[in-house]
Amino acid sequence: MNCHSLEQVHYFALTISLSIAVGSTNAYAEGTTEGHSMNKVTWEENLPVSVDSAWQVLADFGGFLNWAASGSIELEGEGPGMIRRLDMDGAPEITAERADVIDDDTRTLVYTLVEGNPIGMSSYKAKVQLHATGYNTCNITWQGEFTAVDGTDPDQVAAALKGAYVGMTKALVAHVAP
């Protein structure tokens, strides 16, 4: 079984192109079974920031390092189809992700892992969506689907992915909050 250090998990949390306990939160994992099946993780949280401010940051797929981590980023293309290659300070490998959907109307970002095996994932697709819930408040929902690398426990990958969503959410709020 592959083991991943807390440092690797932390850096992955910063490469997934977000807890402070505010409002209700919900996290669950399903389908975490051995083999090559797709596994799912969902994280939801109410945030003390405006939906427009949070979306402005998330929609800037190439600006991920401005709010979430330190390191270097290399961009290929623009808009949907854009690839971001992230070389995070202290990360064990370069990770590349492709923006599949950046939808301003629904405030939805969908992206896919195209290079690397962060936290033991051989494939990964994420969807993050924001919904206004009131004046200067919104809800964020992360949905991830992954296949674990052979020999890696999918339940451990799911727990690390949930940690990544929590960490990125916290970083987003810290960047956006007044």
C-alpha positions as CSV (number, residue, x, y, z in Angstrom):
1,M,0.0,0.0,0.0
2,N,1.3,3.5,-0.9
3,C,1.5,5.8,2.1
4,H,1.4,9.6,1.7
5,S,2.8,12.0,4.2
6,L,0.9,14.8,5.7
7,E,3.1,17.1,3.7
8,Q,2.0,15.5,0.4
9,V,-1.6,15.6,1.4
10,H,-1.2,19.3,2.4
11,Y,0.3,20.2,-0.9
12,F,-2.3,18.2,-2.8
13,A,-4.9,20.2,-0.9
14,L,-3.3,23.3,-2.4
15,T,-3.3,21.9,-5.9
16,I,-6.9,21.0,-6.1
17,S,-8.1,23.8,-8.3
18,L,-10.7,25.0,-0.9
19,S,-12.9,24.7,7.5
20,I,-13.9,27.1,9.4
21,A,-17.0,26.2,11.1
22,V,-19.6,28.6,9.7
23,G,-23.1,27.5,9.2
24,S,-23.8,23.9,8.3
25,T,-21.2,21.6,6.7
26,N,-21.6,18.3,5.1
27,A,-19.0,15.8,3.9
28,Y,-19.4,12.3,2.8
29,A,-17.6,9.6,0.7
30,E,-19.3,6.9,-1.3
31,G,-18.2,4.1,-3.5
32,T,-14.9,3.8,-1.9
33,T,-14.1,0.2,-2.8
34,E,-10.9,-1.5,-3.9
35,G,-10.2,-1.9,-7.6
36,H,-10.6,0.5,-10.4
37,S,-14.1,1.8,-9.7
38,M,-14.8,5.5,-9.4
39,N,-14.9,6.8,-5.9
40,K,-16.8,9.9,-4.9
41,V,-16.2,12.6,-2.3
42,T,-18.5,15.6,-1.6
43,W,-17.8,18.5,0.7
44,E,-20.3,21.4,1.4
45,E,-19.9,24.4,3.6
46,N,-21.6,27.8,4.1
47,L,-19.1,30.6,3.8
48,P,-19.1,34.2,5.2
49,V,-18.2,35.8,1.9
50,S,-20.2,37.0,-1.1
51,V,-20.8,34.5,-3.9
52,D,-19.5,37.1,-6.4
53,S,-16.2,37.6,-4.5
54,A,-15.6,33.9,-4.1
55,W,-16.5,33.1,-7.7
56,Q,-14.1,35.8,-9.0
57,V,-11.3,33.9,-7.3
58,L,-12.3,30.4,-8.3
59,A,-13.1,31.3,-11.9
60,D,-9.5,32.5,-12.3
61,F,-8.2,29.0,-12.9
62,G,-4.7,30.2,-13.7
63,G,-4.6,32.4,-10.5
64,F,-4.7,29.4,-8.1
65,L,-1.3,30.2,-6.5
66,N,-2.4,33.8,-5.8
67,W,-4.6,32.5,-2.9
68,A,-3.9,28.8,-2.2
69,A,-0.2,28.1,-2.1
70,S,3.3,29.0,-3.1
71,G,5.3,27.6,-5.9
72,S,5.2,28.1,-9.7
73,I,2.5,27.7,-12.3
74,E,2.8,27.2,-16.0
75,L,-0.3,27.9,-18.1
76,E,-1.2,26.5,-21.5
77,G,-4.2,28.1,-23.3
78,E,-7.1,30.1,-21.9
79,G,-10.6,29.4,-20.6
80,P,-12.1,25.9,-20.8
81,G,-9.4,23.5,-22.1
82,M,-6.6,25.5,-20.3
83,I,-4.0,23.4,-18.6
84,R,-2.3,24.5,-15.4
85,R,0.9,22.8,-14.4
86,L,1.6,23.3,-10.7
87,D,5.0,22.9,-9.1
88,M,4.3,23.4,-5.5
89,D,7.0,24.2,-3.0
90,G,7.8,21.0,-1.2
91,A,5.4,18.8,-3.4
92,P,6.8,15.5,-4.5
93,E,5.8,16.0,-8.2
94,I,4.3,18.4,-10.7
95,T,0.6,18.1,-11.0
96,A,-1.3,19.3,-14.1
97,E,-5.1,20.0,-14.3
98,R,-7.3,20.9,-17.2
99,A,-10.2,23.3,-16.8
100,D,-13.2,21.6,-18.4
101,V,-16.0,24.1,-17.5
102,I,-15.8,27.6,-16.2
103,D,-19.5,28.7,-16.1
104,D,-20.2,32.2,-14.8
105,D,-24.0,31.8,-14.9
106,T,-24.0,28.7,-12.6
107,R,-20.7,29.6,-10.9
108,T,-19.4,26.2,-11.6
109,L,-15.8,25.1,-12.2
110,V,-15.0,21.6,-13.4
111,Y,-11.5,20.3,-13.9
112,T,-9.6,17.1,-14.5
113,L,-6.3,15.7,-13.5
114,V,-4.1,15.2,-16.6
115,E,-0.7,14.6,-15.1
116,G,0.6,13.3,-11.8
117,N,-0.8,11.0,-9.1
118,P,-1.4,13.2,-6.1
119,I,-2.4,11.4,-2.9
120,G,-2.7,8.2,-4.8
121,M,-5.2,9.1,-7.5
122,S,-4.7,7.7,-11.0
123,S,-7.6,9.7,-12.3
124,Y,-9.6,12.6,-10.8
125,K,-12.3,15.0,-11.8
126,A,-13.6,17.8,-9.6
127,K,-16.6,20.1,-9.7
128,V,-16.9,23.1,-7.4
129,Q,-20.0,25.2,-7.4
130,L,-21.1,28.3,-5.5
131,H,-24.7,29.4,-4.5
132,A,-25.7,32.7,-2.9
133,T,-27.4,32.1,0.4
134,G,-27.8,35.7,1.6
135,Y,-26.0,39.1,1.8
136,N,-22.3,38.3,1.9
137,T,-22.8,34.6,2.4
138,C,-22.7,31.7,0.0
139,N,-22.5,27.9,-0.1
140,I,-19.7,26.0,-1.7
141,T,-20.0,22.4,-2.8
142,W,-17.1,20.3,-3.9
143,Q,-17.7,17.0,-5.7
144,G,-14.8,14.8,-6.7
145,E,-14.6,11.5,-8.5
146,F,-11.4,9.5,-8.5
147,T,-9.8,6.2,-9.2
148,A,-7.1,5.1,-6.7
149,V,-3.7,4.0,-7.8
150,D,-3.3,0.2,-7.6
151,G,-2.3,-0.7,-4.0
152,T,-3.7,2.5,-2.5
153,D,-6.6,2.4,-0.1
154,P,-9.4,4.4,-1.7
155,D,-10.8,5.3,1.8
156,Q,-7.5,7.0,2.7
157,V,-7.5,8.8,-0.6
158,A,-11.1,9.9,0.0
159,A,-10.2,11.2,3.5
160,A,-7.2,13.1,2.0
161,L,-9.4,14.6,-0.7
162,K,-11.9,15.8,1.8
163,G,-9.0,17.4,3.7
164,A,-8.0,19.1,0.5
165,Y,-11.5,20.5,0.0
166,V,-11.5,21.7,3.6
167,G,-8.1,23.3,3.2
168,M,-8.9,25.0,-0.1
169,T,-12.2,26.3,1.3
170,K,-10.4,27.8,4.3
171,A,-7.8,29.4,2.0
172,L,-10.5,30.8,-0.2
173,V,-12.3,32.4,2.7
174,A,-9.1,33.9,4.1
175,H,-8.2,35.4,0.7
176,V,-11.7,36.8,0.1
177,A,-12.9,37.9,3.6
178,P,-12.5,41.6,4.4
